C-alpha cells in the first residue's frame, strides 16, 4: 500500500530548490498555492521543462518549475490578454451588436474602441468597468477547447469578426484552440489565466473616442501606473490609422492577400512614399526658420530607425539648399572605468552619465558658434577617448544633426537654448494588427528588427539579442520614454509589410535557440507570432533608402 502511494506521488522543485511532493496529476494551479506566499504577486502561469504552461495543465512526473507571476513580462502579457477578453465580453453584453477593436498600447495601457450605433461617452466607461467587475467577481473559468477551422469560421461569422474569418484561411492546421469565458468564445494568440477571479486589479480610462484599459505592469513592480496623457503619441497612432486606410491594409489577412496575389508592389511604394513625404515635411519646416532650428535632435528606442531617419532627413535638407553636418554621441563616452554601473554591477552604457556631458556641451556650444572644434574618437577596444585630428566647423546656415537615445533629454544639450533645438522622436508603431482583438506589440516588431540587424551586421545570434533585450527595455523606460512628449515632431518608422520580409530572416535565428535555453519560451512565442504572416520573398520593390534596409541590408546608406 505504501509503495502504491509513493507511485502516486511526484516531486516538484522550483528553480531546482524547495522540493515538495504532490499527487500525480495535480494541476499547476493547485501546486502554485503552496508557493504563492513567496511570490511578489499572483502566480498566473508556469514554465515546466522550459515550456510555458497554463495553470490548468496537470503534472504527471517529477519536474522543475519556474513560476510566472504578474510582475514578469510574460505574466503581464497573460494578464493583459485575459483582461482584454473580459473587456470584450462586457462591451458585447452592454452594447448588443457592437464591434470591439483592440488598437494599440498607449499611456502604459491598451487603447480600445467600441464601434456602436452611437459614440460611447464617459459614463459608458463606468458601465463597462462595473460589468467587468461583476464578471471578475463571478470567477468565470477560461475554458480551452479544440475545434475545427470550419467551426471556428462559423463562430466568428456569427460575431461578425471578419478579420478572424479571413485569417483562418491561412491556417495550416485543420483545427484551432478557442477560449470560452461564459457564453463568449474567442481566439487569442497566447495563454490565459485559469479564471476571471485572477484579474482583480485593473482600471478603465475614458479616452475619446475610445478607452484605455490599464493593468499591472512588470516595469512598475506589478502595480497599475498612474494615467498620464500622451497626446502626441496618440496623434501619431491616429495618423497611422489613416495611413492604413490609404493602404487598405489594416489586418494581417489583408497583407497576406496582397502577397499571395502578388499585388504588394504598389502598396510598398505607397507606404515608402508616406515615409518620404513626412521626412520632406520635417525638412521644409526646419528650413523655414533655420535660426531657431539649428540643432536637430533625433531620439527613439532601439531599432526604431534613428540612423536611417538622420540620413534621409539630411538628404531632404540638402534639397532645401542646406548642408547639414552630424556628430556622434558615441565619441563622447567617458573612459570605460568611469562608466556608471547598473544594479547588477555591469557597465551601464545607456545611462546619460556614460557620456562626458561637460565636454560634449563645451564642444557643442563652440560648434554652434561657428568655431572649428577638434572632436574625439572613442576607441571601443581600449575603452578610451582619443584625438586623431578630426575637426568640425559649421556656418550659421548649416544645421547640426545629432541622434541618440538621450537626444530629447535637455541634460544632454543644456548649453543650448531650447528655442534652438528641433526635437524628433522616432518609434516603430505598428500600423496593422493580427485581427480585431490581437494586436502586434511595438516591442515585438522592434525586437525582430534588432534580432535581424544584429545577426546581419554585428555577428550576434538571436540568443544574445534576446538576452540583452530586458536591459535594453529598462533603458528605454528610464532614458527615452519619459521625454517623448517633449518632441516637436514624431515619426512612425513602421512599415505595414516589414514583418512579412523580416520573417524569413528571423525564423531560422529563432529556431536555433536550444530548448534548454532560458530564452526558448520567448523564441517559441515569437515563432508562433510570425506564423500568421505569409513571407514576402521578392525584395526588389523595397527602395535602397528604406528604413527596412537598415535591418536587412543592401541599402544606399
PLY file of the C-alpha trace (Angstrom):
ply
format ascii 1.0
element vertex 557
property float x
property float y
property float z
element edge 556
property int vertex1
property int vertex2
end_header
0.00 0.00 0.00
2.81 2.40 0.90
4.56 1.57 -2.36
1.40 2.36 -4.35
1.02 5.67 -2.54
4.60 6.55 -3.37
3.99 5.71 -7.01
1.03 8.07 -6.97
3.20 10.99 -5.83
5.52 13.26 -7.80
8.28 15.58 -6.62
8.25 19.23 -7.65
11.15 21.65 -7.31
11.11 25.38 -8.02
14.29 26.73 -9.58
15.93 23.44 -8.52
15.04 24.09 -4.85
12.17 23.72 -2.38
11.26 20.12 -3.22
7.71 19.11 -2.32
5.58 16.08 -3.08
2.16 16.23 -4.72
-0.34 13.66 -6.01
0.33 12.65 -9.60
-1.96 14.55 -11.95
-2.12 17.67 -9.78
-2.77 20.87 -11.71
-0.23 23.65 -11.71
-2.89 25.86 -10.15
-3.14 23.54 -7.13
0.64 23.23 -6.85
1.11 27.02 -7.14
-0.88 27.63 -3.94
1.96 26.05 -1.95
4.39 28.64 -3.33
2.20 31.73 -3.66
3.35 33.41 -0.45
6.94 33.54 -1.74
5.94 35.32 -4.96
5.89 39.10 -5.37
2.43 38.93 -7.00
-0.23 36.43 -8.09
1.18 33.38 -9.87
-0.64 33.06 -13.20
1.42 30.56 -15.25
4.50 28.35 -15.06
7.49 27.27 -17.10
7.85 23.48 -16.98
10.77 21.78 -18.72
11.39 25.16 -20.28
7.93 25.36 -21.85
5.29 27.90 -20.84
2.25 26.17 -19.35
-1.15 27.37 -18.20
-2.07 26.71 -14.59
-4.85 24.41 -15.78
-2.18 21.95 -17.01
-1.69 18.77 -14.95
1.70 17.31 -13.97
2.29 13.55 -14.05
6.02 13.24 -13.32
8.83 14.81 -11.31
9.89 18.17 -12.72
11.41 21.55 -12.01
9.19 24.62 -12.31
9.70 28.34 -12.74
6.64 30.28 -11.66
5.35 33.17 -13.79
3.66 35.96 -11.86
2.05 39.25 -12.87
5.30 41.13 -12.13
7.09 39.41 -15.02
6.94 40.41 -18.68
5.39 37.05 -19.64
2.89 37.25 -16.80
1.95 40.81 -17.67
1.09 39.72 -21.21
-1.09 36.85 -19.96
-2.86 39.17 -17.54
-3.47 41.80 -20.21
-4.73 39.22 -22.72
-7.17 37.72 -20.21
-8.39 41.13 -19.08
-8.99 42.11 -22.71
-11.25 39.06 -23.10
-13.33 40.26 -20.12
-13.49 43.78 -21.59
-14.72 42.44 -24.94
-17.38 40.30 -23.27
-18.60 43.19 -21.09
-18.91 45.50 -24.12
-20.75 42.90 -26.21
-23.23 42.32 -23.37
-23.88 46.00 -22.73
-23.98 47.16 -26.36
-25.57 44.44 -28.46
-24.12 44.26 -31.95
-21.06 46.40 -31.15
-17.60 45.72 -32.58
-14.65 45.94 -30.18
-11.29 46.82 -31.71
-8.09 46.45 -29.69
-5.96 49.11 -31.35
-2.57 49.71 -29.71
-0.72 50.41 -26.48
-0.68 53.94 -25.08
-0.27 55.62 -21.70
1.02 52.31 -20.28
-2.31 50.75 -21.16
-4.25 49.28 -24.05
-6.30 51.60 -26.25
-9.57 50.07 -27.49
-12.51 51.40 -29.47
-16.11 50.20 -29.38
-17.97 50.67 -32.65
-21.66 51.07 -31.87
-24.71 52.84 -33.28
-23.85 55.79 -31.06
-20.49 57.07 -29.84
-19.83 55.95 -26.28
-19.26 58.61 -23.63
-17.52 58.90 -20.28
-20.48 57.41 -18.42
-20.17 54.30 -20.58
-16.68 53.68 -19.21
-18.19 53.29 -15.74
-20.85 50.89 -17.05
-18.21 48.75 -18.75
-15.97 48.87 -15.68
-18.81 47.76 -13.42
-19.77 44.86 -15.70
-16.13 43.76 -15.87
-16.01 43.81 -12.07
-19.09 41.59 -11.93
-17.61 39.06 -14.37
-14.38 39.02 -12.37
-16.20 38.54 -9.07
-18.09 35.59 -10.61
-14.68 33.92 -11.13
-15.69 32.50 -14.51
-13.21 29.92 -15.86
-11.38 30.37 -19.16
-12.00 27.04 -20.85
-9.89 25.99 -23.82
-11.15 23.56 -26.41
-10.05 22.43 -29.83
-12.43 23.00 -32.74
-12.16 22.58 -36.49
-11.28 25.61 -38.60
-14.72 25.33 -40.23
-16.47 25.52 -36.85
-14.32 28.48 -35.81
-15.20 30.30 -39.03
-18.91 29.83 -38.32
-18.45 31.17 -34.77
-16.62 34.30 -35.92
-19.10 34.92 -38.72
-21.87 34.93 -36.10
-19.88 37.56 -34.16
-19.21 39.48 -37.40
-15.47 39.29 -36.73
-14.45 39.03 -40.35
-10.72 39.68 -39.94
-10.53 36.43 -37.92
-12.51 34.63 -40.65
-10.12 35.89 -43.34
-7.02 34.98 -41.34
-8.19 31.41 -40.78
-7.88 30.61 -44.47
-4.11 30.83 -43.96
-4.25 28.37 -41.07
-2.09 25.35 -41.91
-3.55 23.04 -39.24
-7.15 21.81 -39.64
-8.04 22.82 -36.09
-7.71 25.78 -33.77
-7.86 26.21 -29.99
-10.51 28.66 -28.76
-11.13 30.02 -25.29
-14.57 30.34 -23.77
-15.48 32.64 -20.89
-19.16 32.22 -20.09
-21.08 32.43 -23.35
-18.30 34.12 -25.37
-15.83 32.17 -27.49
-12.72 33.88 -28.81
-9.21 33.30 -30.14
-6.07 34.86 -28.74
-2.51 34.08 -29.73
-1.28 33.25 -26.24
-2.32 31.75 -22.93
-4.93 32.85 -20.38
-5.21 32.84 -16.60
-7.36 30.00 -15.19
-10.37 32.17 -14.39
-11.55 35.78 -14.25
-11.00 35.89 -10.47
-7.28 36.32 -11.16
-7.93 39.77 -12.71
-8.97 41.87 -9.75
-6.58 44.75 -10.46
-7.43 46.94 -13.45
-8.67 50.37 -14.43
-10.64 51.72 -17.38
-9.99 55.28 -18.54
-12.26 57.10 -20.97
-10.03 58.41 -23.77
-12.26 59.65 -26.60
-13.22 58.19 -28.92
-12.22 55.02 -27.05
-10.98 53.66 -23.74
-7.61 52.83 -22.20
-7.56 49.53 -20.34
-4.95 49.65 -17.58
-3.44 46.63 -15.85
-0.46 45.79 -13.59
2.83 46.46 -15.38
6.01 44.50 -14.80
8.16 47.65 -15.15
6.06 49.24 -12.38
6.58 46.37 -9.96
3.23 44.74 -10.74
1.29 47.92 -9.96
-1.14 49.85 -12.16
0.69 53.08 -13.10
-0.94 56.48 -12.85
-2.68 57.54 -16.03
-0.54 60.12 -17.85
-1.86 61.67 -21.05
0.41 61.35 -24.10
-1.44 63.33 -26.78
1.45 63.49 -29.25
1.94 59.72 -29.32
-1.81 59.26 -29.66
-1.83 61.64 -32.61
0.85 59.55 -34.33
-1.23 56.42 -33.85
-4.25 58.18 -35.34
-2.10 59.22 -38.29
-1.04 55.61 -38.71
-4.69 54.55 -38.82
-5.21 56.99 -41.68
-2.20 55.52 -43.46
-3.74 52.06 -43.02
-6.93 53.35 -44.62
-4.96 54.78 -47.55
-3.17 51.46 -47.98
-6.33 49.42 -47.33
-4.28 47.12 -45.11
-5.49 47.03 -41.50
-5.05 43.38 -40.54
-2.56 40.62 -41.35
-5.03 38.76 -43.58
-5.22 41.78 -45.91
-1.43 41.87 -46.16
-1.30 38.13 -46.84
-3.89 38.54 -49.59
-1.70 41.14 -51.31
1.39 38.93 -51.17
-0.38 35.78 -52.35
-1.95 37.67 -55.27
1.43 39.36 -56.00
-0.08 42.84 -55.72
2.14 44.11 -52.93
4.50 46.18 -55.09
2.24 49.23 -55.45
1.39 49.20 -51.75
5.07 49.04 -50.81
5.71 52.12 -52.94
2.79 53.97 -51.32
3.98 53.03 -47.83
7.51 54.24 -48.60
6.15 57.41 -50.19
4.23 58.22 -46.99
7.53 57.99 -45.10
9.31 60.17 -47.63
6.57 62.78 -47.57
6.72 63.01 -43.78
10.51 63.39 -43.80
10.29 66.06 -46.54
7.74 67.98 -44.46
10.14 67.95 -41.50
12.94 69.27 -43.69
10.72 72.04 -45.08
9.72 73.06 -41.57
13.34 73.22 -40.41
14.38 75.24 -43.47
11.59 77.80 -42.91
13.24 79.08 -39.73
16.76 77.69 -39.51
17.82 80.30 -36.95
15.58 78.61 -34.40
16.12 75.03 -35.52
19.87 74.71 -35.92
20.32 71.72 -33.66
18.26 68.76 -34.86
17.91 66.09 -32.20
16.66 62.59 -33.07
15.82 60.08 -30.34
13.89 56.84 -30.16
14.02 53.35 -28.71
16.20 50.55 -30.02
15.69 49.53 -33.67
13.34 52.41 -34.41
15.45 53.51 -37.40
17.23 56.57 -35.99
20.26 56.24 -38.27
18.22 55.91 -41.47
15.99 58.82 -40.50
19.01 61.04 -39.83
20.45 60.27 -43.26
17.19 60.63 -45.14
16.45 63.90 -43.35
19.93 65.11 -44.30
19.14 64.45 -47.97
15.84 66.32 -47.75
17.59 69.26 -46.06
20.00 69.34 -48.99
17.00 69.52 -51.31
16.17 72.72 -49.42
19.64 74.11 -50.14
21.08 73.36 -46.71
24.30 71.48 -45.92
23.74 69.66 -42.63
26.51 68.05 -40.63
26.27 65.43 -37.93
28.09 64.46 -34.77
28.19 61.11 -32.97
27.44 60.81 -29.26
29.43 57.58 -29.12
32.65 59.57 -29.38
31.83 61.33 -26.12
31.63 58.24 -23.92
33.57 58.60 -20.69
36.58 56.33 -20.32
35.47 52.78 -19.56
36.46 52.79 -15.89
34.30 55.91 -15.31
31.19 54.32 -16.83
28.34 54.05 -14.30
27.28 50.59 -13.13
23.78 49.13 -13.16
22.08 47.24 -10.32
23.98 44.08 -11.30
27.37 45.75 -11.20
27.65 45.77 -15.00
28.63 48.78 -17.10
25.52 50.80 -17.94
26.36 52.28 -21.33
22.79 53.54 -21.78
22.86 55.85 -18.75
23.28 59.51 -19.66
26.20 59.63 -17.21
28.08 57.31 -19.59
28.56 60.43 -21.73
31.01 63.19 -20.80
28.32 65.86 -20.58
30.67 68.69 -19.67
33.00 68.10 -22.63
30.13 67.49 -25.02
28.32 70.70 -24.08
31.57 72.70 -24.22
32.27 71.43 -27.75
28.63 71.76 -28.85
28.46 75.41 -27.85
31.65 76.17 -29.79
30.42 74.28 -32.87
27.12 76.19 -32.96
29.11 79.45 -32.58
30.98 78.63 -35.79
34.31 77.69 -34.21
36.47 74.88 -35.55
36.46 72.14 -32.92
38.59 69.03 -32.70
36.26 66.25 -31.69
37.30 62.97 -30.08
37.03 59.42 -31.35
36.14 56.73 -28.85
38.28 53.63 -29.10
35.93 50.78 -28.18
38.82 48.30 -27.94
40.77 50.27 -25.34
37.76 51.94 -23.77
39.46 55.34 -24.08
38.76 58.61 -25.87
41.37 59.59 -28.43
42.07 62.70 -30.50
43.06 61.94 -34.08
42.85 65.37 -35.68
39.16 65.07 -36.64
37.55 68.51 -36.69
34.15 70.02 -37.38
33.10 73.54 -38.29
29.70 74.77 -39.44
28.43 78.03 -40.87
25.43 79.86 -39.47
23.20 78.44 -42.21
24.23 74.83 -41.56
22.10 72.67 -39.25
23.73 70.12 -36.97
22.10 66.67 -36.67
22.53 64.62 -33.51
20.89 61.21 -32.99
20.98 59.03 -29.91
18.87 57.64 -27.11
19.34 60.77 -24.92
18.79 63.35 -27.62
15.47 64.59 -26.18
16.84 64.91 -22.65
17.80 68.57 -22.10
20.61 67.50 -19.76
22.46 66.30 -22.84
22.35 69.72 -24.53
21.97 72.05 -21.55
24.38 74.58 -23.10
21.91 75.22 -25.94
18.72 77.22 -25.54
15.51 75.27 -26.09
14.35 77.51 -28.94
17.41 76.50 -30.99
16.58 72.79 -30.74
14.32 70.83 -33.07
13.42 67.55 -31.40
12.29 64.50 -33.34
11.01 61.33 -31.69
11.02 58.19 -33.82
9.48 54.83 -32.99
8.18 51.75 -34.77
4.46 51.98 -34.01
2.89 49.06 -35.84
0.11 50.02 -38.25
-1.66 46.69 -38.57
-2.88 44.08 -36.13
-3.40 40.35 -36.44
-7.17 40.77 -36.10
-9.74 42.84 -34.18
-8.57 41.58 -30.80
-4.92 40.55 -31.28
-2.58 43.45 -31.67
1.03 43.43 -32.84
3.09 44.78 -29.92
5.50 47.53 -30.90
8.19 45.90 -28.75
7.87 42.62 -30.69
8.32 44.40 -34.01
11.42 46.20 -32.72
12.88 43.05 -31.18
12.56 41.22 -34.50
14.14 44.17 -36.31
17.06 44.19 -33.89
17.48 40.41 -34.00
17.81 40.50 -37.78
20.16 43.51 -37.78
22.36 42.09 -35.01
22.82 38.89 -36.99
23.31 40.61 -40.34
25.80 43.25 -39.25
27.03 42.61 -35.70
27.66 38.88 -35.62
25.21 38.27 -32.79
22.83 35.34 -32.71
19.20 35.60 -31.62
20.02 34.24 -28.17
22.38 37.14 -27.42
19.93 39.73 -28.74
17.07 38.31 -26.69
19.25 38.01 -23.57
20.15 41.71 -23.83
16.59 42.83 -24.60
15.31 43.18 -20.98
18.23 45.51 -20.21
17.54 47.49 -23.39
13.87 47.82 -22.42
14.76 49.06 -18.93
17.00 51.68 -20.50
14.16 52.84 -22.76
11.78 53.16 -19.84
14.34 55.20 -17.89
16.01 57.33 -20.58
13.74 57.61 -23.63
10.01 57.29 -22.98
9.85 59.97 -20.24
10.97 62.59 -22.80
8.94 61.56 -25.86
6.18 64.13 -25.36
8.76 66.93 -25.46
9.38 66.24 -29.15
8.47 68.88 -31.73
7.51 66.17 -34.18
7.07 62.41 -34.06
7.87 59.97 -36.83
6.45 56.45 -37.10
9.04 54.26 -38.80
6.83 51.15 -39.04
6.15 49.76 -42.50
3.00 47.71 -42.95
4.82 44.99 -44.90
8.03 44.69 -42.88
7.20 41.61 -40.78
6.46 39.66 -43.96
10.01 40.50 -45.07
11.71 40.03 -41.69
10.04 36.65 -41.15
12.40 34.74 -43.46
15.42 36.25 -41.67
14.10 35.86 -38.11
12.60 32.38 -38.18
15.89 30.47 -38.76
17.54 32.50 -35.98
14.74 31.76 -33.52
14.78 28.05 -34.38
18.47 27.91 -33.44
17.64 28.67 -29.80
18.08 25.45 -27.87
15.20 24.00 -25.90
17.32 24.22 -22.76
17.91 27.96 -23.12
16.08 30.39 -20.79
15.05 32.26 -23.97
13.32 29.22 -25.50
9.75 30.07 -24.33
10.04 33.58 -25.77
11.52 32.26 -29.02
8.61 29.83 -29.32
6.13 32.68 -28.78
7.76 34.82 -31.47
7.77 31.91 -33.93
4.05 31.45 -33.38
3.51 35.17 -33.87
5.43 35.15 -37.17
3.47 32.11 -38.38
0.49 34.35 -39.16
2.45 36.13 -41.91
2.98 34.98 -45.48
6.63 35.54 -46.45
7.35 38.35 -48.91
10.20 36.83 -50.90
10.77 39.49 -53.54
12.70 42.44 -52.10
13.26 44.25 -55.40
10.45 46.74 -54.69
11.95 47.83 -51.37
13.82 51.11 -52.03
17.53 51.25 -51.21
16.77 54.19 -48.91
14.01 52.37 -46.99
14.31 52.26 -43.21
13.88 48.50 -43.54
17.24 48.33 -45.34
18.90 49.36 -42.05
17.97 45.89 -40.79
18.05 43.58 -43.82
20.92 45.25 -45.69
21.64 46.11 -49.33
20.70 49.74 -48.73
22.01 53.03 -50.05
23.40 54.10 -46.66
0 1
1 2
2 3
3 4
4 5
5 6
6 7
7 8
8 9
9 10
10 11
11 12
12 13
13 14
14 15
15 16
16 17
17 18
18 19
19 20
20 21
21 22
22 23
23 24
24 25
25 26
26 27
27 28
28 29
29 30
30 31
31 32
32 33
33 34
34 35
35 36
36 37
37 38
38 39
39 40
40 41
41 42
42 43
43 44
44 45
45 46
46 47
47 48
48 49
49 50
50 51
51 52
52 53
53 54
54 55
55 56
56 57
57 58
58 59
59 60
60 61
61 62
62 63
63 64
64 65
65 66
66 67
67 68
68 69
69 70
70 71
71 72
72 73
73 74
74 75
75 76
76 77
77 78
78 79
79 80
80 81
81 82
82 83
83 84
84 85
85 86
86 87
87 88
88 89
89 90
90 91
91 92
92 93
93 94
94 95
95 96
96 97
97 98
98 99
99 100
100 101
101 102
102 103
103 104
104 105
105 106
106 107
107 108
108 109
109 110
110 111
111 112
112 113
113 114
114 115
115 116
116 117
117 118
118 119
119 120
120 121
121 122
122 123
123 124
124 125
125 126
126 127
127 128
128 129
129 130
130 131
131 132
132 133
133 134
134 135
135 136
136 137
137 138
138 139
139 140
140 141
141 142
142 143
143 144
144 145
145 146
146 147
147 148
148 149
149 150
150 151
151 152
152 153
153 154
154 155
155 156
156 157
157 158
158 159
159 160
160 161
161 162
162 163
163 164
164 165
165 166
166 167
167 168
168 169
169 170
170 171
171 172
172 173
173 174
174 175
175 176
176 177
177 178
178 179
179 180
180 181
181 182
182 183
183 184
184 185
185 186
186 187
187 188
188 189
189 190
190 191
191 192
192 193
193 194
194 195
195 196
196 197
197 198
198 199
199 200
200 201
201 202
202 203
203 204
204 205
205 206
206 207
207 208
208 209
209 210
210 211
211 212
212 213
213 214
214 215
215 216
216 217
217 218
218 219
219 220
220 221
221 222
222 223
223 224
224 225
225 226
226 227
227 228
228 229
229 230
230 231
231 232
232 233
233 234
234 235
235 236
236 237
237 238
238 239
239 240
240 241
241 242
242 243
243 244
244 245
245 246
246 247
247 248
248 249
249 250
250 251
251 252
252 253
253 254
254 255
255 256
256 257
257 258
258 259
259 260
260 261
261 262
262 263
263 264
264 265
265 266
266 267
267 268
268 269
269 270
270 271
271 272
272 273
273 274
274 275
275 276
276 277
277 278
278 279
279 280
280 281
281 282
282 283
283 284
284 285
285 286
286 287
287 288
288 289
289 290
290 291
291 292
292 293
293 294
294 295
295 296
296 297
297 298
298 299
299 300
300 301
301 302
302 303
303 304
304 305
305 306
306 307
307 308
308 309
309 310
310 311
311 312
312 313
313 314
314 315
315 316
316 317
317 318
318 319
319 320
320 321
321 322
322 323
323 324
324 325
325 326
326 327
327 328
328 329
329 330
330 331
331 332
332 333
333 334
334 335
335 336
336 337
337 338
338 339
339 340
340 341
341 342
342 343
343 344
344 345
345 346
346 347
347 348
348 349
349 350
350 351
351 352
352 353
353 354
354 355
355 356
356 357
357 358
358 359
359 360
360 361
361 362
362 363
363 364
364 365
365 366
366 367
367 368
368 369
369 370
370 371
371 372
372 373
373 374
374 375
375 376
376 377
377 378
378 379
379 380
380 381
381 382
382 383
383 384
384 385
385 386
386 387
387 388
388 389
389 390
390 391
391 392
392 393
393 394
394 395
395 396
396 397
397 398
398 399
399 400
400 401
401 402
402 403
403 404
404 405
405 406
406 407
407 408
408 409
409 410
410 411
411 412
412 413
413 414
414 415
415 416
416 417
417 418
418 419
419 420
420 421
421 422
422 423
423 424
424 425
425 426
426 427
427 428
428 429
429 430
430 431
431 432
432 433
433 434
434 435
435 436
436 437
437 438
438 439
439 440
440 441
441 442
442 443
443 444
444 445
445 446
446 447
447 448
448 449
449 450
450 451
451 452
452 453
453 454
454 455
455 456
456 457
457 458
458 459
459 460
460 461
461 462
462 463
463 464
464 465
465 466
466 467
467 468
468 469
469 470
470 471
471 472
472 473
473 474
474 475
475 476
476 477
477 478
478 479
479 480
480 481
481 482
482 483
483 484
484 485
485 486
486 487
487 488
488 489
489 490
490 491
491 492
492 493
493 494
494 495
495 496
496 497
497 498
498 499
499 500
500 501
501 502
502 503
503 504
504 505
505 506
506 507
507 508
508 509
509 510
510 511
511 512
512 513
513 514
514 515
515 516
516 517
517 518
518 519
519 520
520 521
521 522
522 523
523 524
524 525
525 526
526 527
527 528
528 529
529 530
530 531
531 532
532 533
533 534
534 535
535 536
536 537
537 538
538 539
539 540
540 541
541 542
542 543
543 544
544 545
545 546
546 547
547 548
548 549
549 550
550 551
551 552
552 553
553 554
554 555
555 556
